Amino acid sequence: MSDAETASDAPVETRQARPEDREAVVAFTRDTWPELGGDYIPRVFDEWVETDGADQRTFVATVDDQPVGICQGALLSDHEAWAQGMRVDPAYRGRNISPKLTEAVYEWAADSGATVCRNMVFSWNDAGLGQSRAMGFEPLAEFRWVEPEPRAGANPELDIVDDPTVAWSVFHGSDAYHELRGLGLDLEESWALAEITKERLAESDRAFAVADDERARGMTYRTRTFERENDDGEPETWCEYGVGAWDDHETLRALGDAIARDAAEQGAEQARMLVPETPRHVSDAAYARVDFSEDPDFVLERDLTRY
């Protein structure tokens, strides 16, 4: 018999995750994407459960109280929620587990005051995209990473303006603002996008603009410096920048140099900046000879105002 045939047909329930759920969750998430080095859920499960509180809730779906699915909701502001980490035990697919988990996140988020819930799905993840649409998430934005190489000697051809208000003004008046619906990386939750405000930029590690003698022409902000393993299993330090906006490829070249120098000053070996996935932005990166990632990612949104 297959795993699906031997799986219990007891009712599916949802509840908050517990520390003792770890073994079961790790078992069905360990090999989600073996070609990408595995899933991140086994690495973060303990932290997720430990840090659950008013602004975060990790849910599991259970059959006979055995976890067979997981998803987490997080509040990014007083009205923005984020859903992430949706996984289902392959032996229990077809049991409406993903919808039950998503509904649990929606209810918790709406009860916590959120009027919108967003998520992010890799563009190549057909199943994730289909399930998100089935659960009421609507397409919102598309982004890609540009990846300037950290260089201590990088010398931007434009002036650097360390002013969050100037950076916000550049973003607010840019096509990047329109394409990304005003979103950039959240300051606390990695891989989550939230509405960029002047307050958020002021609280970031560093928000700056690049400018000529007449006006500011590009901007970004640094969200975090972190370590991750490279393809050889060795740790690398990364600097991450929450969004990029610029006028033209010359401005992007200067912005890339500013990031390269800033990241090097943080001791980073790699850097990346979130940018809109449009022909103009991606071709600007190619024209400016700034590396970029192979695939875009999609952001989707669910309205919770009538939930």
SVG drawing of the C-alpha trace seen along z (x, -y; Angstrom):
<svg xmlns="http://www.w3.org/2000/svg" viewBox="-17 -71 57 73">
<polyline fill="none" stroke="black" stroke-width="0.4" points="0.0,0.0 1.1,-3.6 1.6,-6.1 -1.6,-7.8 -3.6,-4.6 -2.3,-3.8 -2.8,-7.3 -5.4,-7.7 -8.8,-8.9 -9.5,-10.6 -10.7,-14.3 -8.1,-17.0 -7.8,-19.5 -5.7,-22.7 -3.9,-24.1 -0.9,-26.1 2.4,-24.2 4.1,-22.8 7.8,-21.9 6.9,-18.2 5.7,-18.5 9.3,-18.9 10.1,-15.3 6.9,-14.9 7.3,-18.3 11.0,-17.7 10.1,-14.3 7.8,-15.6 9.7,-18.8 13.3,-17.6 13.3,-16.8 10.8,-19.4 13.3,-20.7 16.3,-18.4 17.7,-20.0 18.0,-23.3 19.7,-21.7 16.5,-20.9 13.9,-22.9 14.4,-25.7 11.6,-24.6 13.7,-22.0 16.2,-24.8 13.6,-27.3 10.9,-25.2 12.3,-25.5 12.6,-29.3 9.2,-29.6 7.5,-27.8 9.6,-29.6 8.9,-33.1 5.2,-32.6 3.2,-35.4 0.8,-38.3 2.5,-39.1 3.2,-35.6 1.4,-32.2 2.7,-28.9 -0.1,-26.4 -0.1,-22.7 -2.7,-20.5 -3.1,-17.2 -4.7,-13.8 -5.0,-11.9 -3.0,-14.8 -0.1,-13.9 1.2,-16.9 0.7,-16.5 1.0,-20.1 2.4,-23.5 2.0,-27.2 3.0,-30.4 1.3,-33.8 3.1,-37.0 1.9,-40.5 4.2,-43.0 2.2,-46.1 -1.1,-47.0 -2.9,-46.0 -0.5,-43.7 -0.2,-40.0 2.2,-37.6 1.7,-33.8 4.7,-31.6 6.1,-28.1 3.1,-26.2 4.0,-22.5 1.9,-19.3 2.9,-15.7 2.8,-14.0 1.0,-11.1 -2.0,-13.4 -2.3,-15.4 -5.8,-15.6 -7.2,-16.0 -7.8,-19.8 -5.0,-20.3 -3.6,-23.4 -7.0,-25.2 -7.6,-24.4 -4.2,-25.8 -4.6,-28.9 -8.0,-29.6 -6.5,-29.3 -4.0,-32.0 -6.7,-34.2 -8.8,-34.0 -5.9,-34.7 -4.7,-37.6 -8.2,-39.1 -8.8,-38.7 -5.5,-40.5 -6.6,-43.5 -5.0,-42.7 -6.9,-43.9 -4.6,-42.2 -2.6,-39.0 0.3,-38.5 2.6,-35.6 5.5,-35.0 5.8,-32.1 8.7,-31.1 7.8,-31.6 8.7,-28.0 6.5,-26.6 3.4,-25.6 1.7,-23.8 2.3,-26.7 1.0,-29.3 -2.1,-27.2 -2.9,-26.6 -2.4,-30.3 -4.9,-31.3 -7.3,-28.7 -7.2,-30.2 -8.1,-33.7 -4.6,-35.2 -4.5,-37.5 -1.4,-38.4 0.1,-41.6 3.8,-42.1 6.8,-40.4 10.5,-40.9 14.0,-39.7 17.3,-40.2 20.2,-42.2 23.5,-41.2 26.3,-43.7 29.7,-42.2 30.9,-43.8 34.1,-45.8 35.8,-48.0 37.2,-50.3 33.9,-50.8 33.6,-54.5 30.0,-55.6 29.9,-58.3 27.0,-60.0 26.9,-61.5 25.6,-59.4 22.8,-61.0 22.3,-59.3 18.7,-60.5 15.7,-58.2 13.3,-60.9 15.1,-61.6 15.2,-57.8 11.5,-57.6 10.8,-60.5 12.8,-58.9 11.0,-55.6 7.5,-57.1 8.0,-58.9 9.5,-56.0 8.2,-53.4 9.5,-50.8 6.9,-52.1 4.1,-51.5 5.4,-48.0 5.9,-46.8 2.7,-48.4 4.7,-50.3 6.3,-47.2 9.9,-46.3 11.5,-43.9 10.3,-43.9 12.9,-44.9 12.1,-42.0 10.7,-39.1 13.1,-37.7 11.6,-37.0 8.5,-39.1 7.4,-42.3 5.7,-45.1 4.6,-48.7 7.5,-51.0 7.0,-54.1 9.3,-56.9 9.3,-55.4 10.4,-52.0 13.2,-53.5 14.3,-55.5 14.4,-52.2 16.4,-50.3 20.1,-49.6 20.8,-52.3 18.7,-54.2 20.4,-56.3 20.0,-57.8 22.3,-58.6 22.1,-62.1 23.7,-64.4 23.9,-68.2 20.2,-68.7 18.2,-65.9 18.2,-62.4 18.0,-59.8 18.1,-56.4 17.6,-54.8 17.8,-51.7 17.9,-50.6 19.8,-47.9 17.6,-45.4 20.0,-42.9 23.4,-41.3 23.3,-37.5 25.1,-34.2 24.1,-31.4 25.9,-28.4 27.3,-28.6 27.2,-25.8 30.2,-24.2 28.6,-24.2 30.8,-27.0 29.3,-30.0 29.1,-33.3 28.1,-36.7 25.4,-38.5 24.0,-42.1 20.4,-42.4 18.8,-45.6 15.1,-46.0 14.3,-47.6 16.0,-49.5 14.7,-52.4 16.6,-54.4 16.2,-56.6 18.4,-54.9 21.2,-52.4 23.9,-55.0 22.0,-55.6 21.8,-51.9 25.6,-51.5 26.2,-54.2 23.7,-52.6 25.3,-49.2 28.7,-50.7 27.3,-52.3 25.9,-49.0 29.2,-47.2 31.1,-49.6 28.5,-49.5 28.3,-45.7 32.1,-45.4 32.2,-47.8 29.8,-45.3 32.2,-42.4 29.9,-40.9 31.0,-38.6 27.7,-38.7 24.9,-41.3 21.5,-41.4 18.8,-44.1 15.1,-43.5 14.0,-45.1 10.8,-45.0 10.7,-42.3 10.2,-44.4 12.0,-44.6 13.3,-48.0 14.7,-47.1 16.3,-43.8 17.8,-45.2 19.1,-48.2 21.0,-45.7 22.4,-43.9 23.4,-47.2 25.0,-48.4 26.7,-45.0 25.2,-44.3 24.5,-40.6 21.0,-39.4 19.2,-36.2 17.9,-33.7 14.3,-33.5 11.7,-36.1 9.4,-35.6 5.7,-36.4 3.9,-38.3 0.2,-37.6 -2.4,-39.3 -5.7,-38.3 -8.1,-41.0 -9.3,-40.3 -11.6,-43.3 -14.7,-41.2 -13.3,-38.2"/>
</svg>
